[in-house]
Amino acid sequence: MRNHHRQAFTLIELLVVIAIIGVLVGMLLPAVQQVREAARRTECSNKMRQLTLACHNYESAFKCYPPGAGSFNGANTGISTHAFLLPFIEQTNLYDTVDFKVGYNDPNNDAAEQQQVSTFLCPSNLDQLPSTLGGRNNYYCNAGVQIIFSGIPGANPGDTNYGMPPSDGIFFNDSKIKVRDIIDGTSNTAMFSERITGDGSNSVSTPKSDTYEPGTYPTTPD
C-alpha cells in the first residue's frame, strides 16, 4: 500500500512567495494611484465645465453674468457667485434657503452657509478644517488682475483704494458683466481657476492658499 505524504512549503519557500507578492504589490500600487488621480483630474475638469456652463445659462436668463458678490439696496452682502449659480447646477432647494437681502454671515443664512455642495469641491483636496467654517469651495472666480474687488476705486484721497485701477475681471462686487464686455472673447477668457482650501484663519500665513499674507495690503497686482 502506497503512502501519500502532503507536501508543504518550507520556510524559505514561504518567504520567497511573500517577497514576490510584496514586489508585485509595490509595482501595482503606483499604477492604481495614478489611475485614481487621473479619474480625480477628470472629475475636477468636469466640475469646472459644469460651473462655466452654469454661468452661461445664468447669462442667458439675466443677460449678464452673476456678480462676484451680491448687494441689496446698495449694501454689499458678500454672497458669492456660487450662491447665484445654485439653480443652474440642480441646487434650487438650497438656493431657496439663501436670503439675498442680508449679508452672507447673517443668521438668516446660517443654515445655507453650512451646506456642502459637491460641485464646488475638487476630489483631490482634503482638509481638516472644522465644519463650523461652512461649506468649502475650490473653484475661484476670475476677478481680474487688479486687486480691487469692489469694482470702483474710492473717490476720496482718504479711501484705501483711492487712485487704484478698477476691477477688470468678470466677477467683482455687484458686477453685471455682459458677453460683449469680454473683449477677448469668452473662449479666450478664464472664468474659474482651481485653488486649495484655506487654513480657516486670518492670522495664520499659508502661502499656498492665502490671497495676501496676513497684515498686508499690496498696492500693485503683483
C-alpha positions in Angstrom: 0.0 0.0 0.0 1.5 3.3 -1.1 1.8 6.1 1.5 0.9 9.6 0.4 2.6 12.5 2.2 1.2 16.0 1.9 3.8 18.4 0.5 4.1 21.7 2.4 6.1 24.9 1.8 9.3 25.2 3.6 10.0 28.4 5.5 12.4 29.6 2.7 9.8 29.0 0.0 7.2 30.8 2.0 9.5 33.8 2.5 10.2 33.8 -1.3 6.5 33.8 -2.1 5.8 36.7 0.4 8.7 38.6 -1.1 7.4 38.2 -4.7 3.9 39.3 -3.6 5.4 42.3 -1.9 7.3 43.3 -5.1 4.1 42.8 -7.2 2.1 45.0 -4.8 4.8 47.6 -4.8 4.6 47.7 -8.6 0.8 47.8 -8.7 0.2 50.5 -6.1 1.7 53.4 -8.0 -0.3 52.4 -11.1 -3.5 52.2 -9.1 -2.8 55.6 -7.5 -2.1 57.1 -10.9 -5.4 55.8 -12.3 -7.3 57.2 -9.3 -5.6 60.6 -9.6 -6.4 60.7 -13.3 -10.0 59.9 -12.5 -10.0 62.8 -9.9 -8.5 65.2 -12.5 -11.2 64.3 -15.0 -13.9 64.8 -12.3 -12.4 68.1 -11.4 -12.3 69.3 -15.0 -15.9 68.2 -15.4 -16.9 70.3 -12.4 -15.3 73.4 -13.8 -17.1 72.8 -17.1 -20.3 72.5 -15.2 -19.8 75.8 -13.4 -18.8 77.5 -16.6 -21.9 76.2 -18.3 -24.0 77.4 -15.3 -22.6 80.9 -15.7 -23.5 80.9 -19.4 -27.0 79.7 -18.5 -27.3 82.5 -15.9 -26.2 85.0 -18.6 -28.9 83.6 -20.9 -31.5 84.1 -18.2 -30.4 87.5 -16.8 -28.4 89.0 -19.8 -25.3 89.3 -17.6 -23.0 87.1 -15.6 -23.6 86.7 -11.9 -21.9 89.1 -9.5 -18.7 88.3 -7.7 -20.5 89.3 -4.5 -24.1 90.4 -4.2 -25.6 93.6 -2.9 -29.1 94.8 -1.8 -30.2 98.4 -1.7 -26.6 99.5 -2.3 -25.2 97.5 0.6 -22.7 94.7 -0.1 -24.0 91.3 1.1 -20.8 89.3 0.4 -22.9 86.5 -1.0 -20.8 84.8 -3.6 -21.1 84.0 -7.3 -21.6 80.3 -6.4 -24.8 81.1 -4.5 -26.3 82.7 -7.6 -25.4 79.7 -9.7 -27.1 77.2 -7.4 -30.3 76.9 -9.5 -28.2 76.2 -12.6 -26.4 73.2 -11.0 -29.6 71.5 -9.8 -29.4 73.0 -6.3 -32.7 75.0 -6.4 -33.8 73.8 -3.0 -30.6 75.1 -1.4 -30.9 78.4 -3.4 -34.3 78.9 -1.9 -32.8 78.9 1.6 -30.5 81.8 0.9 -31.6 85.3 1.9 -30.1 87.6 -0.7 -31.3 90.7 1.1 -28.9 90.3 4.0 -25.2 89.5 4.5 -23.8 86.1 4.0 -23.0 85.9 7.7 -26.4 87.0 8.8 -28.3 84.4 11.0 -30.8 84.1 8.2 -28.1 82.4 6.1 -26.6 80.2 8.8 -28.3 77.0 7.5 -27.3 77.6 3.9 -23.8 78.5 4.8 -23.2 75.2 6.5 -24.3 73.2 3.4 -21.6 71.5 1.3 -22.1 71.4 -2.4 -20.1 68.6 -4.1 -19.8 70.6 -7.3 -17.7 73.2 -5.5 -15.1 70.6 -4.3 -12.1 69.2 -6.0 -11.9 65.4 -5.1 -8.1 65.7 -4.6 -8.3 68.4 -2.0 -8.7 67.2 1.6 -8.6 69.4 4.6 -9.0 69.1 8.4 -10.9 72.4 8.9 -13.8 72.4 11.3 -17.3 72.0 9.8 -18.4 75.2 11.6 -16.5 77.3 9.0 -19.2 76.4 6.5 -19.2 74.8 3.0 -15.9 74.5 1.2 -15.0 75.8 -2.3 -12.1 75.0 -4.6 -13.1 77.0 -7.7 -12.4 80.7 -7.6 -13.9 83.2 -10.0 -11.9 85.4 -12.3 -11.8 88.8 -10.6 -9.1 90.1 -13.0 -5.5 91.1 -12.4 -6.2 94.2 -10.3 -6.5 93.9 -6.5 -9.8 95.9 -6.1 -12.7 93.6 -5.7 -15.2 96.4 -5.1 -15.2 97.3 -8.8 -14.7 101.0 -8.5 -11.8 102.8 -6.7 -12.6 105.1 -3.8 -13.3 108.7 -4.9 -11.8 110.4 -1.9 -8.0 110.6 -1.3 -8.5 109.1 2.2 -10.1 105.9 0.8 -8.0 102.8 0.9 -8.4 102.1 -2.8 -8.1 105.7 -4.0 -6.3 106.0 -7.3 -6.1 102.3 -8.0 -7.3 100.8 -11.3 -10.8 99.5 -11.3 -11.6 95.8 -11.4 -11.1 94.2 -14.8 -12.3 90.6 -14.3 -15.7 89.1 -14.8 -16.7 88.8 -11.2 -16.5 91.5 -8.5 -18.8 93.3 -6.1 -22.2 93.8 -7.7 -20.8 93.2 -11.2 -23.1 92.8 -14.1 -20.6 91.8 -16.9 -22.2 91.0 -20.3 -20.8 88.9 -23.1 -20.0 92.0 -25.1 -17.9 93.3 -22.2 -15.4 90.4 -22.6 -13.4 91.9 -25.4 -11.0 88.9 -25.7 -13.9 86.6 -26.3 -15.3 84.0 -23.8 -13.3 81.2 -25.4 -10.1 83.1 -24.6 -11.0 84.2 -21.1 -10.7 82.2 -17.9 -13.9 82.0 -15.8 -12.7 79.8 -12.9 -9.5 78.5 -11.5 -8.7 75.8 -9.0 -7.3 76.6 -5.6 -6.8 74.6 -2.4 -9.0 75.4 0.6 -7.5 77.9 3.1 -6.4 77.5 6.6 -9.5 79.0 8.1 -7.6 81.8 9.9 -6.9 85.4 9.0 -3.9 85.4 11.4 -2.0 82.4 10.0 0.1 82.7 6.9 -0.4 79.8 4.4 1.2 81.0 1.1 -0.3 78.2 -1.0 -3.9 79.2 -0.2 -3.8 82.9 1.1 -4.6 85.7 -1.3 -2.5 88.1 0.7 -0.2 87.5 3.6 -1.8 88.4 6.9 -1.4 92.1 7.7 -0.5 93.1 4.2 -2.5 95.0 1.6 -0.5 95.2 -1.7 -0.9 98.3 -3.9 0.0 96.6 -7.1 -1.4 93.4 -8.7 1.9 91.5 -8.4 
